[in-house]
Amino acid sequence: MAKHIVFRNEKEHNAILECKAQHDWPEDCKPESEAIVRATNKLFQDIMQKAPEEFKDYAKCLDWYGLKFSKCREKQAAFEAAFPLSE
């Protein structure tokens, strides 16, 4: 899902990266952090509406194989086919 966060929430993702590069104090980036959390929550809701089974199957595979992505490429492909990186 990390790739989806970066691609589908590019504006919010870039804003938080820019803010963190300019500020050392986390509180200075609170608005940007809240924006990326909201965008990520919406993305998760979209996933659960459009590709819930594919997402769950992929997550279960990653859990079963201890996050070894190479073991779950088939499940990843099914998830990304059902919920592509870009709309």
N, CA and C of each residue as an Amber inpcrd file, in Angstrom:
protein
   261
   0.8120000  -1.1760000   0.0000000   0.0000000   0.0000000   0.0000000
   0.8720000   1.2620000   0.0000000   2.1190000   1.1430000   0.3760000
   3.0060000   2.3100000   0.4320000   3.1380000   2.9620000  -0.9400000
   3.2580000   2.1510000  -1.9880000   3.3530000   2.7170000  -3.3370000
   2.0820000   3.4830000  -3.6740000   0.9500000   2.9430000  -3.2610000
  -0.3200000   3.6110000  -3.5310000  -0.3990000   4.9520000  -2.8010000
   0.0970000   5.0020000  -1.5850000   0.0950000   6.2550000  -0.8290000
   0.9100000   7.3130000  -1.5720000   2.0780000   6.9290000  -2.0510000
   2.9530000   7.8770000  -2.7480000   2.3300000   8.3260000  -4.0740000
   1.8060000   7.3830000  -4.8580000   1.2850000   7.7370000  -6.1760000
  -0.0730000   8.4220000  -6.1110000  -0.9610000   7.9200000  -5.2780000
  -2.3210000   8.4680000  -5.2440000  -2.4480000   9.6950000  -4.3490000
  -1.5260000   9.8900000  -3.4490000  -1.5460000  11.0620000  -2.5640000
  -0.2670000  11.8680000  -2.7470000   0.1320000  12.0280000  -3.9820000
   1.4140000  12.6600000  -4.2890000   1.5220000  14.0710000  -3.7080000
   0.4630000  14.8550000  -3.8260000   0.4950000  16.2390000  -3.3320000
   0.7650000  16.2730000  -1.8240000   0.0160000  15.4750000  -1.0610000
   0.1780000  15.4460000   0.3930000   1.5310000  14.8620000   0.7830000
   1.9510000  13.8240000   0.0620000   3.2360000  13.1790000   0.3350000
   4.3920000  14.1640000   0.1230000   4.3520000  14.8820000  -0.9900000
   5.4150000  15.8600000  -1.2660000   5.4120000  16.9940000  -0.2510000
   4.2250000  17.4180000   0.1790000   4.1290000  18.5080000   1.1540000
   4.7780000  18.1180000   2.4790000   4.5480000  16.8920000   2.9400000
   5.1430000  16.4680000   4.2130000   6.6560000  16.3120000   4.0740000
   7.1150000  15.8250000   2.9390000   8.5630000  15.6910000   2.7320000
   9.2440000  17.0560000   2.7060000   8.6360000  18.0170000   2.0190000
   9.1970000  19.3720000   1.9680000   9.2220000  20.0090000   3.3530000
   8.1430000  19.8380000   4.0990000   8.0720000  20.4220000   5.4340000
   9.1420000  19.8220000   6.3470000   9.2680000  18.5070000   6.3080000
  10.2640000  17.8550000   7.1650000  11.6890000  18.2590000   6.7860000
  11.9060000  18.5600000   5.5160000  13.2340000  19.0010000   5.0900000
  13.5500000  20.4030000   5.6070000  12.5180000  21.2010000   5.8300000
  12.7080000  22.5840000   6.2690000  12.6510000  22.7550000   7.7800000
  12.0470000  21.8090000   8.4830000  11.8260000  21.9650000   9.9240000
  12.3360000  20.7480000  10.6910000  12.9660000  21.0190000  11.8260000
  13.4370000  19.9410000  12.6830000  12.3870000  19.5340000  13.7150000
  11.5020000  20.4360000  14.0630000  10.5170000  20.1920000  15.0960000
   9.2560000  19.5960000  14.4700000   8.8470000  18.3850000  14.8780000
   7.6910000  17.7210000  14.2590000   6.3990000  18.5410000  14.3090000
   6.2200000  19.3070000  15.3540000   4.9970000  20.1150000  15.5090000
   4.8470000  21.1410000  14.3790000   5.9610000  21.5480000  13.7880000
   5.9120000  22.5140000  12.6960000   5.2310000  21.9430000  11.4500000
   5.1880000  20.6310000  11.3420000   4.6010000  19.9770000  10.1700000
   3.2600000  19.3190000  10.4890000   2.6260000  19.7500000  11.5600000
   1.3670000  19.1300000  11.9770000   0.2800000  19.2160000  10.8960000
   0.0580000  20.3580000  10.2580000  -0.9880000  20.4030000   9.2190000
  -0.7140000  19.4380000   8.0530000   0.5380000  19.3690000   7.6490000
   0.8960000  18.4610000   6.5570000   0.7440000  17.0040000   6.9920000
   1.0980000  16.7110000   8.2350000   0.9490000  15.3490000   8.7610000
  -0.5160000  14.9450000   8.8230000  -1.3460000  15.8680000   9.2800000
  -2.7870000  15.5780000   9.3480000  -3.3690000  15.3720000   7.9560000
  -2.8830000  16.1190000   6.9780000  -3.3730000  15.9770000   5.6000000
  -3.0130000  14.6100000   5.0260000  -1.7950000  14.1340000   5.2730000
  -1.4100000  12.8280000   4.7360000  -2.1610000  11.7090000   5.4600000
  -2.4460000  11.8820000   6.7310000  -3.2400000  10.8780000   7.4600000
  -4.6550000  10.8130000   6.8840000  -5.2740000  11.9740000   6.6540000
  -6.6210000  11.9900000   6.0640000  -6.6230000  11.3410000   4.6850000
  -5.6360000  11.6810000   3.8640000  -5.5550000  11.1180000   2.5110000
  -5.3290000   9.6150000   2.5540000  -4.5050000   9.1470000   3.4670000
  -4.2370000   7.7210000   3.6000000  -5.4790000   6.9790000   4.0950000
  -6.1950000   7.5700000   5.0350000  -7.4420000   6.9490000   5.5050000
  -8.4600000   6.8380000   4.3790000  -8.5610000   7.8760000   3.5590000
  -9.4760000   7.8250000   2.4130000  -9.0370000   6.7590000   1.4180000
  -7.7370000   6.6650000   1.1970000  -7.2120000   5.6360000   0.3000000
  -7.5710000   4.2480000   0.8120000  -7.4100000   4.0210000   2.0990000
  -7.7530000   2.7260000   2.6770000  -9.2490000   2.4380000   2.5110000
 -10.0880000   3.4320000   2.7060000 -11.5290000   3.2460000   2.4950000
 -11.8140000   2.8790000   1.0400000 -11.1370000   3.5470000   0.1060000
 -11.3060000   3.2300000  -1.3160000 -10.8880000   1.7960000  -1.6140000
  -9.7750000   1.3780000  -1.0270000  -9.3070000   0.0010000  -1.2230000
 -10.3550000  -0.9840000  -0.7170000 -10.8940000  -0.7170000   0.4600000
 -11.8540000  -1.6460000   1.0520000 -13.1800000  -1.6570000   0.2950000
 -13.4580000  -0.6380000  -0.4960000 -14.6550000  -0.6280000  -1.3300000
 -14.4180000  -1.3200000  -2.6700000 -13.2330000  -1.1240000  -3.2410000
 -12.9880000  -1.5760000  -4.6050000 -12.2460000  -2.9030000  -4.7120000
 -11.4170000  -3.2270000  -3.7260000 -10.6080000  -4.4480000  -3.8290000
 -10.3610000  -5.0780000  -2.4530000 -11.4080000  -5.2950000  -1.6720000
 -11.1810000  -5.7810000  -0.3030000 -10.5680000  -7.1790000  -0.2390000
 -11.0300000  -8.0770000  -1.0730000 -10.5120000  -9.4550000  -1.0200000
  -9.0660000  -9.5240000  -1.4840000  -8.7410000  -8.8100000  -2.5470000
  -7.3700000  -8.8060000  -3.0610000  -6.4140000  -8.2050000  -2.0390000
  -6.8570000  -7.1300000  -1.3910000  -6.0250000  -6.5000000  -0.3680000
  -5.8040000  -7.4490000   0.8100000  -6.8710000  -8.0670000   1.2790000
  -6.7610000  -8.9930000   2.4160000  -5.8900000 -10.1910000   2.0740000
  -6.0480000 -10.7250000   0.8660000  -5.2240000 -11.8660000   0.4520000
  -3.7470000 -11.4910000   0.4030000  -3.4570000 -10.3130000  -0.1150000
  -2.0750000  -9.8350000  -0.1880000  -1.5130000  -9.6270000   1.2210000
  -2.2870000  -8.9950000   2.0860000  -1.8450000  -8.7570000   3.4620000
  -1.6060000 -10.0740000   4.2060000  -2.4940000 -11.0420000   4.0230000
  -2.3260000 -12.3490000   4.6770000  -1.0700000 -13.0480000   4.1870000
  -0.8160000 -12.9450000   2.8870000   0.3850000 -13.5630000   2.3210000
   1.6390000 -12.9320000   2.9280000   1.6700000 -11.6030000   2.9780000
   2.8290000 -10.9230000   3.5590000   3.0150000 -11.2990000   5.0200000
   1.9200000 -11.4170000   5.7310000   1.9910000 -11.8220000   7.1350000
   2.5230000 -13.2500000   7.2560000   2.0090000 -14.1280000   6.4340000
   2.4050000 -15.5450000   6.4770000   3.8960000 -15.7270000   6.1770000
   4.3760000 -14.9800000   5.2060000   5.7750000 -15.1190000   4.7870000
   6.7010000 -14.0790000   5.4190000   6.2750000 -13.4660000   6.4930000
   7.1560000 -12.5310000   7.2070000   7.6080000 -11.3520000   6.3680000
   6.6930000 -10.7820000   5.6040000   6.9480000  -9.6130000   4.7450000
   7.9620000  -9.8790000   3.6300000   8.1000000 -11.1190000   3.2320000
   8.9620000 -11.4490000   2.0870000   8.1530000 -11.2280000   0.8110000
   8.3160000 -10.0450000   0.2390000   7.5240000  -9.6540000  -0.9220000
   7.6770000 -10.6220000  -2.0860000   8.8460000 -11.1980000  -2.2360000
   9.0780000 -12.1020000  -3.3630000   8.1500000 -13.3130000  -3.3250000
   7.6840000 -13.6940000  -2.1470000   6.7880000 -14.8440000  -2.0120000
   5.3330000 -14.4910000  -2.3470000   5.0400000 -13.2060000  -2.4660000
   3.6440000 -12.7690000  -2.6200000   3.4020000 -11.9900000  -3.9120000
   4.2570000 -12.1520000  -4.8950000   4.1120000 -11.3770000  -6.1300000
   2.7780000 -11.6550000  -6.8290000   2.3000000 -12.8780000  -6.7810000
   1.0280000 -13.2180000  -7.4230000  -0.1280000 -12.4610000  -6.7450000
  -0.1280000 -12.4350000  -5.4270000  -1.1670000 -11.7130000  -4.6720000
  -1.0350000 -10.2090000  -4.9010000   0.2080000  -9.7220000  -4.9890000
   0.4340000  -8.3070000  -5.2660000  -0.1220000  -7.9380000  -6.6330000
   0.1270000  -8.7670000  -7.6250000  -0.3610000  -8.5060000  -8.9800000
  -1.8930000  -8.4820000  -9.0100000  -2.5100000  -9.3890000  -8.2920000
  -3.9740000  -9.4190000  -8.2310000  -4.5110000  -8.1520000  -7.5680000
  -3.8680000  -7.7260000  -6.4860000  -4.2960000  -6.5030000  -5.8010000
  -4.1130000  -5.2890000  -6.7060000  -2.9600000  -5.1760000  -7.3520000
  -2.7040000  -4.0150000  -8.1930000  -3.5510000  -4.0170000  -9.4520000
  -3.9810000  -5.1880000  -9.9050000  -4.9180000  -5.2480000 -11.0430000
  -6.2960000  -4.7380000 -10.6130000  -6.6940000  -5.0830000  -9.4070000
  -7.9950000  -4.6530000  -8.9100000  -7.9790000  -3.2070000  -8.4360000
  -6.8240000  -2.7270000  -7.9950000  -6.6920000  -1.3630000  -7.4850000
  -5.3660000  -0.8000000  -7.9880000  -5.3500000  -0.2910000  -9.2330000
  -4.1100000   0.1900000  -9.8440000  -3.4840000   1.3700000  -9.0910000
  -2.2050000   1.5880000  -9.3210000  -1.4970000   2.6930000  -8.6730000
  -2.0890000   4.0480000  -9.0310000  -2.5260000   4.2080000 -10.2670000
  -3.1370000   5.4700000 -10.6640000  -4.5630000   5.1980000 -11.1170000
  -5.3840000   6.2180000 -10.9390000  -6.7990000   6.0490000 -11.2990000
  -7.0330000   6.1880000 -12.7610000
